Amino acid sequence: MPHVVEVRHIGVDHDAALDELQRWCDQQSIQPRLLEHSTGGPGITFRVHFTMENDAIAFAQSFHGWLNNGTEPESGVRWDVTSCVRPSAVFAD
């Protein structure tokens, strides 16, 4: 079962936010399984999927995010899948 963390950024450039998330994952040697981002609502919300719960918890704590316990995304919010390979590919444009 994947462990999903949601992180919301308001007033931050999309590419800058991705760079920050990638840098953290690279420094921690953590490999997310999947990254999704919202295209609606205030700011941008990232949903990052991890295999290991402790990785998800560390990520959530570092970015003031929250663990998603399997609830569905908000109705009407579109989630785009970025990738599901390694951190460098997950965060690539």
Protein Blocks (a to p, Z undefined) as FASTA:
>chain_A
ZZddddddehiafklmmmmmmmmmmmnopacfbdcddfedehjadddddfblklmmmmmm
mnopacdehiacdehiacddfbjcbfklmmpZZ
